[in-house]
Amino acid sequence: MNNGSKKLPLLLLAGLVFSQISWAQDTGDTLASSEKPAVEEEKPSGQVLDKIIAKVDNYIILESDLQKAYLEAISQSQQGMEAPSRCQIFESLLINKLMMAKSEIDSVVVSEAEVIIQTDQRFTMVLQQFGGDEETLIEAYGKTGDQLKSEIQDAVKEQLVVGKMRGVITEGLEVSPNDVRTFFGSIPSDSLPFFSAEVSVGQIVKKPEVSQSEKDKVVEQLLSIKKRILDGDADFASMATQYSEDPASAAQGGDLGFFKRGELAPEYEATAYALKPGEISDPVETMFGFHMIQLLERRGNTFNTRHILRIPTPSESDIEKAERFLDSLRQQIVDEKISFAKAAKENSDDRETSDNGGFFTDPGTGSNRLTLRTLEDPVLYFTLDSMEVGTITQPIRYDDVDQRTRRSEPGVRLLYYKERFPAHRANLSDDYEKLKAAAKRKKEEDILSKWFVLAKEEVFIDIDPQYDRCEALKD
């Protein structure tokens, strides 16, 4: 193993190795990567090579891993910021593997249930991009659903473990106002970044409540499918493939595989445990919709089921009811009978924004101020473009993505264009939250760099000579 220590660009370790280099790094807090001898950068290409370029105990890094992460990092680099180098990406991959190895030594683990749930969610997102058709997915990726799901599961586990290790290593880290002032003072005046114009925008979301009549239609449909199966006119797997709205399991004939007690929705689990092998349940409602469940096998405290999921959708009448509710709430806000923030906290169905008084926040800083280009929703962007500062829209229909199921659902919302902040040079008064986040990342870097010096002595690390130029393990 190579000896020596080096301050590495640990800001890239946000679980996803292609995370953008932090603002702090780009404003005079550049890490030791700037002290390296110049290395001619390879131009991005689509070529993927499979060669082991590093080993960290039982974990390996492939050339293809580096290539994909490098291309992703370039594509996601923030405007006005220098894209990370291949060496920086390589070091990030190496440290992720080091954290994986050290997690085993230090007994830092994540639950299997959490890994499975997140894997299913991400696989569902991928499958939905291909209309739920696994054949199209195979054609695009050259891999079966099981193969792709296995790769996703490995990546999810690494991300969760790395995130937990970072939390353990930096536990108790706090940033005081004095830390922020000191950090800001350390940035040369000619290096202070110029921030684009920003906006403060809030929303109050009302998800139309599905009427009982719409739910009854779904239940009747599932009971009809059950009758066909019991009558021998169809089998469960083919019906699941044809009718289930769970794309991840529908392609597998509805098969979910084995789960332990407590890993699935309580209503689903209670029904599954009440069944005998081969038996099919009546429709059961969970937060995801209505399921018809067949128990395949029970082994001790685990069970294997397959299901057909149908999700009731709100009718036009349901949507109009939500619009009327928001229209009434808007009038109360305009008449100053209730503040927008209070109305959002008490009435909005979007938990991500309601807890913040309805306002969108920058995930990197927690600030309510966003640049227009960070508003990923193009409809939101163009709506704001037509609004005056200080105004609230009438109820607007839009497609809302459910964070639990990743399924697009009809929604209705009010938008509040509270403030607009002109482009400016960074300062403590206007940009405190950004500076605080950057100062915190700087302190995290210091802690993680010291941890790296000690941790690398406890594991076996072997780097391909081709990447010795990156000096990942040297002073």
ABEGO torsion letter per residue (X at the ends): XBBEBBBBBAAAAAGBAABBBBAAAABGABBAAAABBBBBBBBBBABBBBBBABBBEABBBBAAAAAAAAAAAAAABBBGBBBBBAAAAAAAAAAAAAAAAAAAAAGBBBBAAAAAAAAAAAAAAAAAAAGGBAAAAAAAAGBBAAAAAAAAAAAAAAAAAAAAAAAAAABGBBBBAAAAAAAAAABBAAABBBBBBBBBBBBBBBBBBBBAAAAAAAAAAAAAAAAAAAAGABBAAAAAAAABABAAAAAAGGBAEBBBBGABBAAAAAAAAABBBGBBBBBBBBAAEBBBBBBABBBEABBBBBBBBBBBBBBAAAAAAAAAAAAAAAAAAAAGABBAAAAAAAABABAAAAAAGGBBBBAAAGBABBBAAABABAAAAAAAAABBBGBBBBBBBBBBBBAAAGBBBBBBBBBBBABBBBBBBBBAAAAAAAAAAAAAAAAAAAAAAAAAAAAAAABBBBBBAAAAAAGAABX
